[in-house]
Amino acid sequence: MEELVTGYYPGTIGRIAEMHGAYYNRHWKFGLFFEIKVATELSQFMNRFEEGRDGLWTIRTGEQAAGAIAIDGLKGSESEGAHLRWFIIDPRLQGQGWGKCLLNEAVSFCDFKGYRKIYLWTFQGLSSARYLYEAAGFQLVFQKDGQQWGTRVTEQLFERLAK
């Protein structure tokens, strides 16, 4: 049985990095560089995590995370805005509404905190995620060829301004 969980619990960091590493390797050939980047940046985020400023939500199946999303609110009150990160759903749960649930939690948190802007980086080709982002009010504002994840892709910046 799946449940939405707010905040950290043991195994969360490793599981989120594992899900990203496995999924993006299988579908996009992202390798070691990408998994290390996810694990390192997620660990740094959790080390400075402040409840009330930042958010982490997971879908838990038993004792294991099966989906995740985070809001890095470090610059949420500044013009840069809050950073939506590490959004992923285990393939076994895709198409069941969990992605929409996680994204709604993150956006609602930002709205409640009064963050004027939420932004995220992704890349061209993730059509299911893009559909969810656009349904939640995000708009594509910039794109370029790059390899910030260790593989050349068309990187995309999406933003959602407060309503």
C-alpha positions as CSV (number, residue, x, y, z in Angstrom):
1,M,0.0,0.0,0.0
2,E,1.4,3.4,-1.0
3,E,1.3,6.5,1.2
4,L,2.4,10.1,0.9
5,V,5.2,10.9,3.4
6,T,6.5,14.3,4.3
7,G,10.2,14.6,5.3
8,Y,13.1,12.4,5.6
9,Y,13.1,8.7,6.8
10,P,16.1,6.3,6.7
11,G,17.0,5.2,3.2
12,T,15.3,8.1,1.4
13,I,18.5,9.7,0.1
14,G,19.9,6.5,-1.3
15,R,16.6,5.3,-2.8
16,I,16.0,8.6,-4.6
17,A,19.5,8.5,-6.1
18,E,19.0,4.8,-7.0
19,M,15.7,5.6,-8.8
20,H,17.2,8.4,-10.7
21,G,20.3,6.4,-11.6
22,A,18.4,3.4,-12.8
23,Y,15.6,5.2,-14.7
24,Y,17.8,7.7,-16.5
25,N,20.4,5.1,-17.4
26,R,17.8,2.8,-18.8
27,H,16.0,5.5,-20.9
28,W,18.6,8.1,-21.6
29,K,22.0,6.4,-21.1
30,F,22.9,8.8,-18.2
31,G,25.7,7.0,-16.3
32,L,27.9,7.3,-13.2
33,F,28.3,11.1,-13.4
34,F,24.6,11.6,-13.2
35,E,24.0,9.3,-10.3
36,I,26.9,10.8,-8.3
37,K,25.5,14.3,-9.1
38,V,22.0,13.4,-7.8
39,A,23.4,11.7,-4.6
40,T,25.8,14.5,-3.9
41,E,23.4,17.4,-4.4
42,L,20.6,15.6,-2.6
43,S,22.9,14.9,0.4
44,Q,24.0,18.5,0.5
45,F,20.4,19.7,0.4
46,M,19.4,17.3,3.2
47,N,22.4,18.4,5.3
48,R,21.1,22.1,5.2
49,F,17.4,21.2,5.1
50,E,15.2,23.6,7.1
51,E,11.7,22.5,7.8
52,G,9.3,25.3,6.8
53,R,11.7,26.6,4.2
54,D,12.4,23.4,2.3
55,G,10.2,20.4,1.5
56,L,10.6,16.7,0.7
57,W,7.8,14.4,-0.1
58,T,7.9,10.8,-1.0
59,I,5.6,8.0,-2.0
60,R,6.4,5.1,0.3
61,T,5.6,1.5,-0.5
62,G,6.3,-0.5,2.6
63,E,9.6,0.8,3.9
64,Q,10.9,2.0,0.6
65,A,10.5,5.3,-1.4
66,A,8.8,4.7,-4.7
67,G,8.5,8.4,-5.7
68,A,9.9,11.7,-4.6
69,I,9.9,15.5,-5.1
70,A,11.7,18.3,-3.2
71,I,11.6,22.0,-2.9
72,D,14.8,23.8,-2.2
73,G,13.6,27.1,-0.6
74,L,17.0,28.5,0.1
75,K,16.3,31.3,-2.4
76,G,12.5,31.0,-2.4
77,S,12.0,34.5,-1.1
78,E,14.4,36.0,-3.5
79,S,14.0,36.7,-7.2
80,E,15.6,33.4,-8.2
81,G,12.7,31.5,-6.5
82,A,12.3,28.1,-5.0
83,H,13.9,25.2,-6.9
84,L,11.8,22.1,-7.6
85,R,14.1,19.1,-7.7
86,W,14.4,15.2,-7.7
87,F,10.9,14.6,-9.1
88,I,10.6,10.9,-9.9
89,I,8.1,8.1,-9.8
90,D,9.0,4.4,-9.8
91,P,7.8,3.0,-13.1
92,R,5.5,0.5,-11.3
93,L,3.5,3.5,-10.0
94,Q,3.4,5.7,-13.1
95,G,0.0,6.5,-14.5
96,Q,-1.7,6.2,-11.1
97,G,-1.8,9.9,-10.2
98,W,1.2,9.8,-7.8
99,G,3.2,12.3,-9.9
100,K,0.4,14.8,-9.9
101,C,0.0,14.2,-6.1
102,L,3.7,15.0,-5.4
103,L,3.7,18.0,-7.7
104,N,0.6,19.4,-6.1
105,E,2.2,19.0,-2.7
106,A,5.3,20.9,-3.7
107,V,3.4,23.7,-5.5
108,S,0.9,24.0,-2.6
109,F,3.9,24.3,-0.2
110,C,5.4,27.1,-2.2
111,D,2.1,28.9,-2.5
112,F,1.6,28.6,1.3
113,K,5.2,30.0,1.9
114,G,4.5,32.9,-0.5
115,Y,7.3,32.0,-2.9
116,R,6.7,34.1,-5.9
117,K,8.5,31.8,-8.3
118,I,9.3,28.1,-8.6
119,Y,11.7,26.9,-11.2
120,L,13.1,23.6,-12.4
121,W,15.6,22.3,-14.9
122,T,14.7,19.3,-17.1
123,F,15.4,18.3,-20.6
124,Q,13.5,17.8,-23.9
125,G,11.9,14.4,-24.3
126,L,10.3,13.9,-20.8
127,S,6.8,14.4,-22.2
128,S,4.8,12.9,-19.2
129,A,6.6,15.2,-16.7
130,R,6.3,18.2,-19.0
131,Y,2.5,17.6,-19.2
132,L,2.3,17.6,-15.4
133,Y,4.5,20.7,-15.1
134,E,2.3,22.6,-17.6
135,A,-0.9,21.5,-16.0
136,A,0.5,22.9,-12.7
137,G,1.1,26.3,-14.3
138,F,4.8,25.9,-15.3
139,Q,6.0,27.5,-18.5
140,L,9.1,26.8,-20.6
141,V,11.2,30.0,-20.5
142,F,14.5,28.9,-21.8
143,Q,16.3,26.0,-23.5
144,K,19.8,25.2,-24.7
145,D,22.0,22.3,-25.7
146,G,24.1,21.3,-22.7
147,Q,25.3,18.4,-20.6
148,Q,24.9,19.4,-16.9
149,W,23.8,15.8,-16.3
150,G,26.8,14.3,-18.0
151,T,25.0,13.6,-21.4
152,R,24.3,16.0,-24.1
153,V,20.6,16.9,-24.2
154,T,18.4,19.9,-24.8
155,E,18.1,21.4,-21.3
156,Q,14.9,23.2,-20.4
157,L,14.1,25.7,-17.7
158,F,10.5,25.9,-16.6
159,E,9.1,28.5,-14.2
160,R,5.8,29.0,-12.4
161,L,5.0,32.4,-11.1
162,A,2.7,32.8,-8.0
163,K,-0.9,33.5,-8.8
